[in-house]
Amino acid sequence: MAAAGAVHMTTLNLKNGDYAQVIGNLRDVLADHESPEEVAGHPVLGEQKHPGVPKRWMHIKLVAGSKETTLAVRDDNVYLIGFQSKNGRWYELGFQGETKRIIPGSTFLGCDVTYSKLLEVNSGCQEQKNRRVREQIVSLKLGRTSAIDAVGILSVYNQGEGVAVDTVTRRALVHLILMFCEATRMIPFFNTVVASWDNEEPTEGHIQMVDSVYIWNWGIMSGALLDWRETEPNYTRCTRCRSSASQKEKGEKQEGKAKEDTNNDGNGDDTGAGDDNGGHEKKGNGKLLPQGSGTDAQTKRSGFGRPLVQVFGVRADLHVVGTIAVFDGKRGQIIYKNHASISNDPSQSESMIDLALTGPYRGISADGSFAVQVDGIPTTGASDESKNVAGEMLWDCYSDNVVYNMVLTHGIPRFPTATGTTTNIAEVTYAVLSNAVEATVQVELKLKGDKESTTACVHGEITAHYEHYKDHSILLFSSTEDKEMELKVPACGGFISIPIPLRRSVIAAPVGSSLQINVKIHVTCPPNHKNTIFFDDDLVFPLVDQQTGKLTEDDVAVQVKIKSSDIYTQPGQNDTTLPTTPDIHALPEQCDTAQLALATTSDPR
């Protein structure tokens, strides 16, 4: 994984710059890569082969008088990763201790990349959340004035230590994502902003509810178009022609060096094409365009799930490995972090042991390629994180040898040393599930309280199993008797529920396969429960939106909840507020909704 991607800089003066021209130039830059192609007049983005640091950064500098900010957007999926305030400090979407930096030296905002998190829509089932997100998006006014206001907020942003980004800044980010990322991807967003850029009428500048749904389906629309390309007998590959100017620019670009792309808007102000961010709620095996109506490919894409990765376990050398992270083009999620007390423990003498994984915190996408990166234990005073990388495994979705729906174990070779050795630094056991949902597991201890606070002690294991992969388990909780977990139980006259902290709580569950949670734990909680209570049983969940299972022994219960963020109730045929997959997959009309196509492989389902 490259330590730094090439940077393409574009600048827009919001006071008097030409927004439409900048977005048009931005689309041209995004479409100009090693294998440029158009499908039915829609440029296809470059392949997602750099899931960590992108091959190219699109830096969009927005200037409004004395205020300015720069957006950092990926070139392969047009995701906003972070922004720079006027004082030069970079901020990145993610969480300290849970996310691996993609922007060197950035400060994490304490917020995920999705609209639901940016807009702080946290309650209700997934359908309710999506509806509320759409309602908020259509209420936002898009145009020059709102862009200037958003830049003013980001320009002076200064985040304190240990705090998360505030509501005002989150909404400013959403405004700019819609105007500079979604608008680059999809025509309805672009047209809405252009129509209201110089129009201050209150009725202008709002996305229609029916258009807001495309935020979730940009990836599906892209895949549909590319499926159509594969099945259309009269399709002829159209290689996108580069202009002489872009050819010259291509020769001038250098890795890690910013290239300024400007154009004169007639007023002497520099504006330019950079990149856009969009699809922050993207579902589906992502290409940007829709597929033909009534085709087999369309039927293929009507399932509820999406390609996800499940990491079952990692074996590695404790004395060498510092952190392990998985990058999927949206996030870099830390799934293991070494502690000095463990690596320095003389009892840990084996060179390769099973690591206690603690992540991910969101599902790992397999829409594009993903990478597992192993970092060595940092040396004292080391500041450059990129120099710490000890080994890496890239899963290339474009490879002819790619395998879905099978548990595999791959060694991660240590980067060659001065002696040329290439021994494995880690072994990863994983499966790429072609049709899966993200599920969150919660476990609670339900017991009778006392008039005084007390402590409950728990040791044992809780694991998750798939019906179709019974030989492999996912360790959610593990504690030995000599290091049992202590849970504080507050004073209570009745029954009380106490959460059991899990090492891992987010898993990818294949659609059509039940999920089994095996609970094998010992519980003691005096004074009401002096004797140790032993639970050893399975709870089976067929994966609906939310389910609860319970095991009970002597007035003590272990309650397991499964929640999915991906499964939706199929809407009615005439329900336009949440269209079904076929509703958005008709060529040629819906093909014109998307402007750029996300490069991906054929749907693996």
FENCORRA-V324061 format. One record per residue. N is the residue number from 1. RES is the residue in one small letter. OMEGA is omega in degrees with one decimal (999 if undefined). Layout:
n->N res->RES omega->OMEGA
n->N res->RES omega->OMEGA
This chain:
n->1 res->m omega->-176.5
n->2 res->a omega->178.9
n->3 res->a omega->-179.2
n->4 res->a omega->178.0
n->5 res->g omega->172.7
n->6 res->a omega->-176.1
n->7 res->v omega->171.8
n->8 res->h omega->-176.4
n->9 res->m omega->171.8
n->10 res->t omega->-175.9
n->11 res->t omega->175.4
n->12 res->l omega->171.9
n->13 res->n omega->-174.1
n->14 res->l omega->-178.6
n->15 res->k omega->-175.8
n->16 res->n omega->178.8
n->17 res->g omega->-178.5
n->18 res->d omega->-177.1
n->19 res->y omega->-176.6
n->20 res->a omega->-179.8
n->21 res->q omega->179.6
n->22 res->v omega->179.6
n->23 res->i omega->177.1
n->24 res->g omega->177.3
n->25 res->n omega->179.4
n->26 res->l omega->177.3
n->27 res->r omega->179.2
n->28 res->d omega->-179.8
n->29 res->v omega->-179.8
n->30 res->l omega->-179.0
n->31 res->a omega->-177.0
n->32 res->d omega->-180.0
n->33 res->h omega->-172.1
n->34 res->e omega->-176.9
n->35 res->s omega->-176.9
n->36 res->p omega->-178.0
n->37 res->e omega->172.9
n->38 res->e omega->174.4
n->39 res->v omega->-178.8
n->40 res->a omega->177.7
n->41 res->g omega->-178.5
n->42 res->h omega->178.4
n->43 res->p omega->178.1
n->44 res->v omega->178.7
n->45 res->l omega->176.8
n->46 res->g omega->-178.8
n->47 res->e omega->-178.0
n->48 res->q omega->-178.2
n->49 res->k omega->179.8
n->50 res->h omega->-172.8
n->51 res->p omega->174.9
n->52 res->g omega->173.9
n->53 res->v omega->-177.8
n->54 res->p omega->177.7
n->55 res->k omega->176.5
n->56 res->r omega->167.9
n->57 res->w omega->168.6
n->58 res->m omega->176.9
n->59 res->h omega->-179.5
n->60 res->i omega->180.0
n->61 res->k omega->-178.9
n->62 res->l omega->-175.7
n->63 res->v omega->176.1
n->64 res->a omega->-176.8
n->65 res->g omega->180.0
n->66 res->s omega->-178.5
n->67 res->k omega->178.1
n->68 res->e omega->173.4
n->69 res->t omega->177.4
n->70 res->t omega->178.1
n->71 res->l omega->176.1
n->72 res->a omega->-174.3
n->73 res->v omega->177.1
n->74 res->r omega->179.5
n->75 res->d omega->-173.8
n->76 res->d omega->177.2
n->77 res->n omega->175.4
n->78 res->v omega->175.0
n->79 res->y omega->171.1
n->80 res->l omega->179.5
n->81 res->i omega->-179.9
n->82 res->g omega->179.8
n->83 res->f omega->178.6
n->84 res->q omega->175.8
n->85 res->s omega->-174.9
n->86 res->k omega->-178.6
n->87 res->n omega->176.1
n->88 res->g omega->-178.0
n->89 res->r omega->179.5
n->90 res->w omega->175.6
n->91 res->y omega->-174.2
n->92 res->e omega->175.6
n->93 res->l omega->-177.5
n->94 res->g omega->-172.0
n->95 res->f omega->177.4
n->96 res->q omega->179.2
n->97 res->g omega->-179.8
n->98 res->e omega->-176.3
n->99 res->t omega->176.1
n->100 res->k omega->-177.4
n->101 res->r omega->169.1
n->102 res->i omega->174.7
n->103 res->i omega->-177.3
n->104 res->p omega->175.0
n->105 res->g omega->-176.5
n->106 res->s omega->172.8
n->107 res->t omega->-178.9
n->108 res->f omega->-176.5
n->109 res->l omega->-177.2
n->110 res->g omega->-177.4
n->111 res->c omega->179.2
n->112 res->d omega->-172.2
n->113 res->v omega->-172.7
n->114 res->t omega->177.5
n->115 res->y omega->-178.2
n->116 res->s omega->178.2
n->117 res->k omega->178.6
n->118 res->l omega->-179.8
n->119 res->l omega->176.1
n->120 res->e omega->174.1
n->121 res->v omega->-169.5
n->122 res->n omega->-175.6
n->123 res->s omega->178.8
n->124 res->g omega->176.5
n->125 res->c omega->-174.2
n->126 res->q omega->178.2
n->127 res->e omega->179.6
n->128 res->q omega->177.8
n->129 res->k omega->-178.7
n->130 res->n omega->178.8
n->131 res->r omega->179.8
n->132 res->r omega->175.8
n->133 res->v omega->179.2
n->134 res->r omega->179.1
n->135 res->e omega->178.9
n->136 res->q omega->-179.2
n->137 res->i omega->-178.8
n->138 res->v omega->177.8
n->139 res->s omega->-178.4
n->140 res->l omega->176.8
n->141 res->k omega->-178.7
n->142 res->l omega->-180.0
n->143 res->g omega->-176.4
n->144 res->r omega->-175.7
n->145 res->t omega->-179.5
n->146 res->s omega->176.4
n->147 res->a omega->178.7
n->148 res->i omega->178.9
n->149 res->d omega->-179.0
n->150 res->a omega->178.9
n->151 res->v omega->177.6
n->152 res->g omega->179.7
n->153 res->i omega->-177.6
n->154 res->l omega->-177.3
n->155 res->s omega->-175.3
n->156 res->v omega->-176.2
n->157 res->y omega->179.0
n->158 res->n omega->-173.4
n->159 res->q omega->177.7
n->160 res->g omega->-178.2
n->161 res->e omega->173.4
n->162 res->g omega->178.9
n->163 res->v omega->178.6
n->164 res->a omega->-178.6
n->165 res->v omega->-176.5
n->166 res->d omega->-175.9
n->167 res->t omega->-177.7
n->168 res->v omega->-179.6
n->169 res->t omega->176.6
n->170 res->r omega->-178.0
n->171 res->r omega->175.2
n->172 res->a omega->177.4
n->173 res->l omega->179.4
n->174 res->v omega->177.5
n->175 res->h omega->-176.3
n->176 res->l omega->175.2
n->177 res->i omega->-179.2
n->178 res->l omega->-173.9
n->179 res->m omega->-175.6
n->180 res->f omega->177.6
n->181 res->c omega->178.9
n->182 res->e omega->-179.5
n->183 res->a omega->175.5
n->184 res->t omega->-179.0
n->185 res->r omega->-166.8
n->186 res->m omega->-173.7
n->187 res->i omega->-178.4
n->188 res->p omega->178.9
n->189 res->f omega->178.3
n->190 res->f omega->-178.5
n->191 res->n omega->179.9
n->192 res->t omega->-178.7
n->193 res->v omega->-179.1
n->194 res->v omega->-177.7
n->195 res->a omega->-175.9
n->196 res->s omega->-174.1
n->197 res->w omega->178.9
n->198 res->d omega->-177.3
n->199 res->n omega->-176.9
n->200 res->e omega->178.1
n->201 res->e omega->-176.9
n->202 res->p omega->-179.5
n->203 res->t omega->-178.3
n->204 res->e omega->172.0
n->205 res->g omega->179.2
n->206 res->h omega->176.0
n->207 res->i omega->175.6
n->208 res->q omega->-179.0
n->209 res->m omega->-178.3
n->210 res->v omega->179.2
n->211 res->d omega->-178.1
n->212 res->s omega->-178.0
n->213 res->v omega->-177.2
n->214 res->y omega->177.1
n->215 res->i omega->-178.3
n->216 res->w omega->-169.5
n->217 res->n omega->178.3
n->218 res->w omega->179.2
n->219 res->g omega->179.1
n->220 res->i omega->179.1
n->221 res->m omega->178.4
n->222 res->s omega->179.9
n->223 res->g omega->179.6
n->224 res->a omega->179.4
n->225 res->l omega->-178.6
n->226 res->l omega->171.4
n->227 res->d omega->178.9
n->228 res->w omega->177.5
n->229 res->r omega->-177.0
n->230 res->e omega->-174.1
n->231 res->t omega->-178.5
n->232 res->e omega->-175.8
n->233 res->p omega->-177.0
n->234 res->n omega->-177.7
n->235 res->y omega->174.8
n->236 res->t omega->-179.6
n->237 res->r omega->179.0
n->238 res->c omega->177.4
n->239 res->t omega->-177.6
n->240 res->r omega->-177.6
n->241 res->c omega->175.3
n->242 res->r omega->174.7
n->243 res->s omega->178.3
n->244 res->s omega->179.5
n->245 res->a omega->-179.2
n->246 res->s omega->176.3
n->247 res->q omega->179.2
n->248 res->k omega->-179.4
n->249 res->e omega->-179.0
n->250 res->k omega->179.8
n->251 res->g omega->-176.5
n->252 res->e omega->-174.5
n->253 res->k omega->175.9
n->254 res->q omega->-179.9
n->255 res->e omega->175.9
n->256 res->g omega->-178.1
n->257 res->k omega->-179.1
n->258 res->a omega->176.2
n->259 res->k omega->-178.6
n->260 res->e omega->177.8
n->261 res->d omega->-175.9
n->262 res->t omega->171.0
n->263 res->n omega->-176.7
n->264 res->n omega->-177.5
n->265 res->d omega->178.9
n->266 res->g omega->-179.8
n->267 res->n omega->178.6
n->268 res->g omega->-179.5
n->269 res->d omega->179.0
n->270 res->d omega->170.4
n->271 res->t omega->-177.0
n->272 res->g omega->179.1
n->273 res->a omega->175.3
n->274 res->g omega->177.4
n->275 res->d omega->-176.6
n->276 res->d omega->177.4
n->277 res->n omega->177.7
n->278 res->g omega->177.2
n->279 res->g omega->-178.5
n->280 res->h omega->172.9
n->281 res->e omega->-170.8
n->282 res->k omega->171.1
n->283 res->k omega->170.8
n->284 res->g omega->-179.1
n->285 res->n omega->-152.0
n->286 res->g omega->154.9
n->287 res->k omega->-167.3
n->288 res->l omega->-168.8
n->289 res->l omega->-175.3
n->290 res->p omega->-177.0
n->291 res->q omega->-178.5
n->292 res->g omega->-179.3
n->293 res->s omega->173.4
n->294 res->g omega->-178.8
n->295 res->t omega->176.0
n->296 res->d omega->180.0
n->297 res->a omega->-179.7
n->298 res->q omega->178.8
n->299 res->t omega->179.2
n->300 res->k omega->-172.6
n->301 res->r omega->-176.3
n->302 res->s omega->179.6
n->303 res->g omega->-176.8
n->304 res->f omega->-169.4
n->305 res->g omega->179.3
n->306 res->r omega->179.1
n->307 res->p omega->179.2
n->308 res->l omega->179.5
n->309 res->v omega->171.1
n->310 res->q omega->174.2
n->311 res->v omega->-179.3
n->312 res->f omega->-178.4
n->313 res->g omega->178.1
n->314 res->v omega->170.8
n->315 res->r omega->-177.4
n->316 res->a omega->177.6
n->317 res->d omega->-178.4
n->318 res->l omega->-173.3
n->319 res->h omega->-177.5
n->320 res->v omega->-172.8
n->321 res->v omega->176.7
n->322 res->g omega->177.2
n->323 res->t omega->173.3
n->324 res->i omega->-178.5
n->325 res->a omega->176.8
n->326 res->v omega->179.5
n->327 res->f omega->-180.0
n->328 res->d omega->-179.5
n->329 res->g omega->176.8
n->330 res->k omega->-177.4
n->331 res->r omega->166.7
n->332 res->g omega->-172.1
n->333 res->q omega->177.5
n->334 res->i omega->179.3
n->335 res->i omega->176.0
n->336 res->y omega->176.5
n->337 res->k omega->-177.5
n->338 res->n omega->174.3
n->339 res->h omega->-176.8
n->340 res->a omega->-178.7
n->341 res->s omega->179.8
n->342 res->i omega->-176.0
n->343 res->s omega->179.7
n->344 res->n omega->-179.8
n->345 res->d omega->-177.7
n->346 res->p omega->179.6
n->347 res->s omega->178.5
n->348 res->q omega->-174.4
n->349 res->s omega->-179.1
n->350 res->e omega->-178.3
n->351 res->s omega->-179.2
n->352 res->m omega->178.3
n->353 res->i omega->175.8
n->354 res->d omega->-178.6
n->355 res->l omega->176.1
n->356 res->a omega->-176.7
n->357 res->l omega->-177.9
n->358 res->t omega->-179.2
n->359 res->g omega->12.1
n->360 res->p omega->175.5
n->361 res->y omega->171.1
n->362 res->r omega->178.7
n->363 res->g omega->179.3
n->364 res->i omega->-175.5
n->365 res->s omega->171.8
n->366 res->a omega->173.4
n->367 res->d omega->176.1
n->368 res->g omega->178.0
n->369 res->s omega->173.7
n->370 res->f omega->-177.7
n->371 res->a omega->172.2
n->372 res->v omega->-176.0
n->373 res->q omega->178.9
n->374 res->v omega->177.0
n->375 res->d omega->174.9
n->376 res->g omega->176.2
n->377 res->i omega->-174.3
n->378 res->p omega->176.5
n->379 res->t omega->-178.7
n->380 res->t omega->177.6
n->381 res->g omega->-179.6
n->382 res->a omega->-178.1
n->383 res->s omega->-177.8
n->384 res->d omega->-176.9
n->385 res->e omega->-176.4
n->386 res->s omega->-179.6
n->387 res->k omega->-177.4
n->388 res->n omega->-175.4
n->389 res->v omega->-177.0
n->390 res->a omega->-179.4
n->391 res->g omega->-176.3
n->392 res->e omega->172.8
n->393 res->m omega->177.6
n->394 res->l omega->171.7
n->395 res->w omega->-173.8
n->396 res->d omega->-176.7
n->397 res->c omega->-178.4
n->398 res->y omega->-178.4
n->399 res->s omega->176.1
n->400 res->d omega->-176.5
n->401 res->n omega->-177.6
n->402 res->v omega->-176.1
n->403 res->v omega->176.5
n->404 res->y omega->169.6
n->405 res->n omega->176.4
n->406 res->m omega->178.6
n->407 res->v omega->-176.4
n->408 res->l omega->172.4
n->409 res->t omega->-179.1
n->410 res->h omega->174.3
n->411 res->g omega->175.4
n->412 res->i omega->-177.6
n->413 res->p omega->174.0
n->414 res->r omega->177.3
n->415 res->f omega->-174.2
n->416 res->p omega->177.7
n->417 res->t omega->-180.0
n->418 res->a omega->179.8
n->419 res->t omega->177.9
n->420 res->g omega->-179.6
n->421 res->t omega->-178.9
n->422 res->t omega->177.5
n->423 res->t omega->179.5
n->424 res->n omega->174.9
n->425 res->i omega->179.8
n->426 res->a omega->173.6
n->427 res->e omega->-176.3
n->428 res->v omega->173.7
n->429 res->t omega->-171.6
n->430 res->y omega->172.1
n->431 res->a omega->172.2
n->432 res->v omega->-175.5
n->433 res->l omega->-173.5
n->434 res->s omega->-177.0
n->435 res->n omega->-172.9
n->436 res->a omega->176.6
n->437 res->v omega->175.0
n->438 res->e omega->-179.3
n->439 res->a omega->177.7
n->440 res->t omega->-179.1
n->441 res->v omega->174.7
n->442 res->q omega->-179.9
n->443 res->v omega->179.8
n->444 res->e omega->173.4
n->445 res->l omega->-178.1
n->446 res->k omega->-175.9
n->447 res->l omega->-178.8
n->448 res->k omega->-178.9
n->449 res->g omega->-179.1
n->450 res->d omega->-179.0
n->451 res->k omega->175.7
n->452 res->e omega->178.3
n->453 res->s omega->-178.0
n->454 res->t omega->-178.9
n->455 res->t omega->173.6
n->456 res->a omega->-179.8
n->457 res->c omega->-175.9
n->458 res->v omega->169.3
n->459 res->h omega->-176.6
n->460 res->g omega->-178.0
n->461 res->e omega->169.8
n->462 res->i omega->-177.1
n->463 res->t omega->175.6
n->464 res->a omega->180.0
n->465 res->h omega->172.7
n->466 res->y omega->178.0
n->467 res->e omega->-175.3
n->468 res->h omega->-179.8
n->469 res->y omega->-170.5
n->470 res->k omega->-178.2
n->471 res->d omega->-177.0
n->472 res->h omega->-178.2
n->473 res->s omega->178.0
n->474 res->i omega->-177.5
n->475 res->l omega->-179.1
n->476 res->l omega->-177.7
n->477 res->f omega->176.8
n->478 res->s omega->177.8
n->479 res->s omega->-179.8
n->480 res->t omega->-176.8
n->481 res->e omega->-179.0
n->482 res->d omega->176.9
n->483 res->k omega->-175.2
n->484 res->e omega->-178.1
n->485 res->m omega->177.9
n->486 res->e omega->-179.2
n->487 res->l omega->179.3
n->488 res->k omega->179.2
n->489 res->v omega->-178.8
n->490 res->p omega->178.1
n->491 res->a omega->-177.4
n->492 res->c omega->-179.9
n->493 res->g omega->-178.6
n->494 res->g omega->178.3
n->495 res->f omega->-177.1
n->496 res->i omega->179.0
n->497 res->s omega->-179.5
n->498 res->i omega->178.7
n->499 res->p omega->172.1
n->500 res->i omega->-179.1
n->501 res->p omega->179.8
n->502 res->l omega->174.0
n->503 res->r omega->177.4
n->504 res->r omega->179.4
n->505 res->s omega->-178.6
n->506 res->v omega->179.3
n->507 res->i omega->174.2
n->508 res->a omega->-177.2
n->509 res->a omega->-178.7
n->510 res->p omega->177.0
n->511 res->v omega->179.7
n->512 res->g omega->178.3
n->513 res->s omega->-179.4
n->514 res->s omega->179.3
n->515 res->l omega->-177.8
n->516 res->q omega->176.9
n->517 res->i omega->178.9
n->518 res->n omega->-179.6
n->519 res->v omega->180.0
n->520 res->k omega->-174.1
n->521 res->i omega->174.1
n->522 res->h omega->-177.1
n->523 res->v omega->170.6
n->524 res->t omega->-179.5
n->525 res->c omega->176.2
n->526 res->p omega->5.0
n->527 res->p omega->-175.0
n->528 res->n omega->-177.6
n->529 res->h omega->-175.3
n->530 res->k omega->-178.4
n->531 res->n omega->178.0
n->532 res->t omega->178.5
n->533 res->i omega->-174.8
n->534 res->f omega->175.2
n->535 res->f omega->177.3
n->536 res->d omega->-176.8
n->537 res->d omega->179.7
n->538 res->d omega->170.4
n->539 res->l omega->-176.6
n->540 res->v omega->-178.5
n->541 res->f omega->178.0
n->542 res->p omega->176.1
n->543 res->l omega->163.8
n->544 res->v omega->-172.6
n->545 res->d omega->179.0
n->546 res->q omega->-179.7
n->547 res->q omega->177.9
n->548 res->t omega->174.8
n->549 res->g omega->-174.8
n->550 res->k omega->171.2
n->551 res->l omega->-175.1
n->552 res->t omega->175.4
n->553 res->e omega->173.7
n->554 res->d omega->177.6
n->555 res->d omega->174.0
n->556 res->v omega->-177.5
n->557 res->a omega->169.5
n->558 res->v omega->-176.4
n->559 res->q omega->-178.8
n->560 res->v omega->177.7
n->561 res->k omega->176.1
n->562 res->i omega->178.0
n->563 res->k omega->178.3
n->564 res->s omega->177.5
n->565 res->s omega->-174.1
n->566 res->d omega->-174.1
n->567 res->i omega->-178.7
n->568 res->y omega->170.7
n->569 res->t omega->-177.6
n->570 res->q omega->-177.6
n->571 res->p omega->177.1
n->572 res->g omega->-174.3
n->573 res->q omega->-176.7
n->574 res->n omega->-179.8
n->575 res->d omega->-177.0
n->576 res->t omega->-179.4
n->577 res->t omega->178.1
n->578 res->l omega->-171.9
n->579 res->p omega->174.6
n->580 res->t omega->178.9
n->581 res->t omega->179.8
n->582 res->p omega->-178.7
n->583 res->d omega->-175.2
n->584 res->i omega->-172.5
n->585 res->h omega->178.6
n->586 res->a omega->173.2
n->587 res->l omega->5.5
n->588 res->p omega->-171.0
n->589 res->e omega->-176.3
n->590 res->q omega->177.4
n->591 res->c omega->-176.7
n->592 res->d omega->178.4
n->593 res->t omega->180.0
n->594 res->a omega->-178.2
n->595 res->q omega->179.3
n->596 res->l omega->178.8
n->597 res->a omega->176.3
n->598 res->l omega->-176.8
n->599 res->a omega->176.4
n->600 res->t omega->179.7
n->601 res->t omega->174.4
n->602 res->s omega->180.0
n->603 res->d omega->-175.5
n->604 res->p omega->-175.8
n->605 res->r omega->999
